[in-house]
């Protein structure tokens, strides 16, 4: 009797344990098993009748983002429903595929761990298939019929190209001439206003030389600045007198400008010697005397050279004006 009772008790315990494990069910289902390429379908996975007092959920359904031609578009959160001490877990996923064919979804399973045991139990869901169909375009009409390649004839009109090129050159020259004349006219108007006020370029240079004389004697350590000021006064005079930019020119470029307007070789040579003297001191090639008499003499020589250049330039201008007047009278 005791032996039979023991066997019966063990059999009941085994059946109860088996029933507890089997009571937990997993399922997976698709809301549709056929889609077009790129279409979307909802996959629902579920774990039902989970007893948290006896089991621990070790791992949830492992569904990769991409696998076996299936891609996961969106994962929903895992919802839990507690009824009578048992929990139901539900999760919804949106999946798609861009490859036509019949594809089997990856293995869907969860692992549960029974308290007091060292090995987990894997609960598997049934296998699911998804059919991905292509779009039938055989009955569709062409949106736009494909036309043949149209040849385009390229016409090389040499006359037209030549005329356009000549017009471009003429227009560019006219624009350059207009800008140059207008700029020179503005300078001439400014110079005329200065002369009307008794402030000709020579007058302004003379005033600057007079102010420089008052600073004599120049200390030895300021000799370089002294010769630089004389050089600047001469450059400003030439710029205002001949309406040319001279402040950034080299001494050779200034001499080319002077020979353009002054034909007297003696006056040109005197001016060149003065520029060479200023450059030699500015670039530390020569150290002149710091005596006050020498400084005053150099200022006086520079002033006389500018006066001579001014006289020759005005004489040249008057001669050209008379010549133009005679030519006009001959034409009349």
C-alpha positions in Angstrom: 0.0 0.0 0.0 2.7 2.4 0.9 4.7 1.6 -2.3 1.6 2.2 -4.5 0.9 5.5 -2.7 4.5 6.6 -3.3 4.4 5.8 -7.0 1.0 7.6 -7.3 2.5 10.7 -5.5 5.5 10.9 -7.8 3.3 10.5 -10.9 1.1 13.4 -9.8 4.1 15.7 -9.1 5.5 14.9 -12.5 2.2 15.6 -14.3 1.8 18.8 -12.3 5.3 20.1 -13.3 4.7 19.2 -16.9 1.3 20.9 -16.9 2.9 24.1 -15.3 5.5 24.3 -18.1 3.0 23.4 -20.9 0.6 26.0 -19.6 2.9 28.8 -20.9 2.2 29.3 -24.6 4.0 31.3 -27.3 2.4 32.4 -30.5 3.2 34.5 -33.6 1.0 35.6 -36.4 0.9 37.9 -39.4 -2.0 40.1 -40.2 -1.5 39.0 -43.9 0.8 36.5 -45.5 1.1 38.1 -48.9 2.4 41.6 -49.8 3.8 43.5 -52.8 7.4 44.4 -52.9 8.0 47.2 -50.4 4.7 46.6 -48.7 4.4 46.4 -44.9 2.8 43.7 -42.7 2.3 43.5 -38.9 3.9 40.7 -37.0 2.4 40.0 -33.5 4.4 37.8 -31.0 2.8 36.7 -27.7 3.7 34.8 -24.5 0.6 33.8 -22.6 0.0 32.4 -19.1 3.4 33.2 -17.7 3.7 32.5 -14.0 6.1 35.0 -12.4 6.1 33.1 -9.1 7.6 30.0 -10.6 9.5 31.3 -13.7 11.7 34.1 -14.8 11.7 35.4 -18.4 15.3 35.0 -19.5 15.1 36.2 -23.1 12.5 37.7 -25.4 11.9 37.0 -29.1 15.2 37.7 -31.0 14.1 39.3 -34.3 17.1 40.9 -36.1 16.6 44.2 -38.1 17.5 42.4 -41.3 17.5 38.7 -42.0 16.4 36.2 -44.6 15.2 39.0 -46.9 13.0 40.4 -44.1 13.5 43.9 -42.7 12.0 45.4 -39.5 10.6 48.8 -40.1 9.3 49.6 -36.6 9.2 47.8 -33.3 6.4 48.4 -30.9 6.8 48.3 -27.1 6.1 45.1 -25.2 2.7 45.3 -23.5 1.9 43.3 -20.4 -1.5 42.0 -19.2 -1.9 40.6 -15.7 -4.9 38.3 -15.1 -5.3 36.0 -12.1 -1.6 36.1 -11.2 -0.6 35.1 -14.8 1.0 37.6 -17.2 0.6 37.8 -21.0 3.3 39.6 -23.0 2.4 41.1 -26.4 4.6 42.9 -29.0 3.8 44.1 -32.5 6.4 44.7 -35.2 6.1 46.2 -38.7 8.2 44.3 -41.3 8.7 44.5 -45.0 10.7 43.0 -47.9 12.2 44.3 -51.1 12.9 40.8 -52.6 10.2 38.8 -54.3 9.7 35.2 -53.3 8.4 33.1 -50.4 10.4 33.8 -47.3 10.4 32.0 -43.9 10.7 34.2 -40.9 13.5 33.6 -38.4 12.9 31.2 -35.5 10.6 32.9 -33.0 11.3 31.7 -29.4 11.6 32.8 -25.8 13.6 31.3 -23.0 12.1 30.9 -19.5 14.0 29.9 -16.4 12.2 27.9 -13.6 13.2 28.8 -10.1 15.4 26.2 -8.5 16.6 24.7 -11.8 19.9 25.3 -13.6 18.7 25.0 -17.2 16.3 27.3 -19.1 13.4 26.1 -21.2 13.0 27.3 -24.8 9.4 27.9 -26.0 9.1 28.1 -29.8 6.4 29.7 -31.9 5.2 28.0 -35.2 7.2 28.9 -38.3 5.7 31.7 -40.5 6.0 32.2 -44.2 5.7 35.6 -46.0 5.0 35.7 -49.8 6.4 38.9 -51.5 4.9 39.5 -54.9 6.0 41.7 -57.8 3.8 44.3 -59.4 2.3 43.2 -62.6 2.9 46.0 -65.1 2.2 44.0 -68.3 -1.3 45.6 -68.6 -0.2 49.1 -67.9 0.2 51.7 -70.6 3.5 53.6 -71.1 3.3 57.0 -69.4 5.4 58.6 -72.1 6.4 56.7 -75.2 10.2 56.5 -75.8 11.2 58.5 -78.8 14.2 58.1 -80.9 17.3 60.2 -80.6 17.0 63.5 -82.4 20.1 64.9 -84.0 20.9 68.6 -83.5 22.8 70.4 -86.2 25.4 72.8 -84.8 25.8 75.8 -87.1 29.1 77.5 -87.0 28.3 81.0 -88.3 31.8 82.5 -88.7 30.5 85.9 -89.7 28.2 86.2 -86.7 31.0 85.2 -84.3 33.4 87.7 -85.9 30.9 90.5 -85.7 30.2 89.8 -82.0 33.9 89.6 -81.3 34.5 93.0 -83.0 31.6 94.6 -81.2 32.9 93.3 -77.9 36.4 94.8 -78.5 34.9 98.1 -79.6 32.6 98.3 -76.6 35.5 97.5 -74.3 37.7 100.1 -75.8 34.9 102.7 -75.6 34.2 101.9 -72.0 38.0 102.1 -71.1 38.3 105.4 -73.0 35.2 106.8 -71.3 36.5 105.9 -67.8 39.9 107.3 -68.6 38.6 110.6 -69.9 36.1 111.0 -67.1 38.8 110.3 -64.5 41.2 112.8 -66.1 38.4 115.4 -66.4 37.8 115.1 -62.7 41.4 115.6 -62.0 41.7 118.6 -64.3 38.6 120.2 -62.7 40.1 119.7 -59.2 43.5 121.1 -60.4 41.7 124.1 -62.0 39.9 124.8 -58.7 43.2 124.7 -56.8 44.8 127.1 -59.3 41.9 129.5 -59.1 42.4 129.7 -55.4 46.1 130.4 -56.0 47.1 126.9 -54.8 48.8 125.4 -57.8 50.9 122.3 -57.4 54.1 124.4 -57.4 52.6 126.7 -54.8 51.7 123.8 -52.5 55.2 122.3 -53.0 56.8 125.7 -52.2 54.8 126.0 -49.0 55.9 122.5 -47.9 59.5 123.3 -48.6 59.1 126.5 -46.5 57.7 124.5 -43.6 60.5 122.0 -43.9 63.1 124.8 -43.8 61.7 125.9 -40.4 62.5 122.5 -39.0 66.2 122.8 -39.9 68.6 121.8 -38.4 67.4 118.2 -38.6 69.0 115.9 -35.9 71.4 113.3 -37.3 69.1 110.4 -36.3 66.3 112.0 -38.4 68.3 112.6 -41.6 66.5 109.7 -43.3 63.1 111.2 -42.6 64.2 114.6 -43.9 65.2 113.2 -47.3 62.1 111.1 -47.4 60.0 114.3 -46.9 61.8 116.0 -49.8 61.2 113.0 -52.0 57.5 112.9 -51.1 57.0 116.7 -51.9 58.5 116.1 -55.3 56.3 113.1 -56.0 53.1 114.9 -54.9 54.0 117.8 -57.1 54.4 115.5 -60.2 51.2 113.7 -59.4 49.2 116.9 -59.2 51.0 118.6 -62.1 50.7 115.8 -64.6 47.7 113.9 -63.2 49.7 110.7 -62.8 50.1 108.3 -59.8 53.7 108.7 -58.6 53.6 107.8 -54.9 54.0 104.1 -55.5 56.3 104.4 -58.5 60.0 103.6 -58.4 62.6 106.3 -59.2 63.1 104.7 -62.7 59.3 104.9 -63.4 59.2 108.5 -62.3 62.0 109.4 -64.6 60.1 107.9 -67.5 57.2 110.1 -66.6 59.3 113.2 -66.4 60.9 112.6 -69.8 57.4 112.2 -71.2 56.5 115.8 -70.3 59.9 117.5 -70.1 62.3 117.5 -73.1 65.1 119.6 -71.5 67.8 117.1 -70.8 69.6 119.3 -68.3 66.5 119.7 -66.2 65.7 116.0 -66.4 69.3 115.2 -65.3 69.1 117.6 -62.3 65.9 115.9 -61.2 67.4 112.5 -61.6 70.4 113.4 -59.4 68.1 114.7 -56.7 66.1 111.4 -56.7 69.2 109.3 -56.6 70.4 111.3 -53.6 67.1 110.8 -51.7 67.0 107.0 -52.5 70.6 106.6 -51.4 69.8 108.1 -48.0 66.5 106.3 -47.6 68.0 102.9 -48.3 71.1 103.6 -46.1 73.6 103.7 -49.0 74.8 107.1 -48.2 74.9 109.3 -45.0 75.0 113.0 -45.8 76.2 115.8 -43.6 73.9 116.9 -40.8 75.0 120.5 -41.1 72.1 123.0 -41.3 73.6 124.8 -44.3 73.7 121.6 -46.3 70.1 120.8 -45.5 68.9 124.3 -46.5 70.9 124.1 -49.7 69.3 120.7 -50.6 65.8 122.1 -50.0 66.6 125.1 -52.1 68.0 123.0 -55.0 64.9 120.8 -54.9 62.6 123.9 -55.0 64.5 125.4 -57.9 64.3 122.1 -59.9 60.5 122.0 -59.4 60.2 125.6 -60.5 62.2 124.9 -63.7 60.1 121.8 -64.4 56.9 123.8 -63.8 58.1 126.5 -66.3 59.1 124.1 -69.0 55.8 122.2 -68.6 53.7 125.3 -68.9 55.7 126.5 -71.9 55.1 123.1 -73.6 51.4 123.3 -72.9 51.1 126.8 -74.4 53.1 125.7 -77.5 50.7 122.7 -78.0 47.7 125.0 -77.6 49.0 127.5 -80.2 49.7 124.7 -82.6 46.2 123.3 -82.3 44.8 126.8 -82.8 46.9 127.2 -86.0 45.8 123.8 -87.3 42.1 124.8 -86.7 42.6 128.1 -88.5 44.1 126.2 -91.5 41.1 123.9 -91.6 38.7 126.9 -91.6 
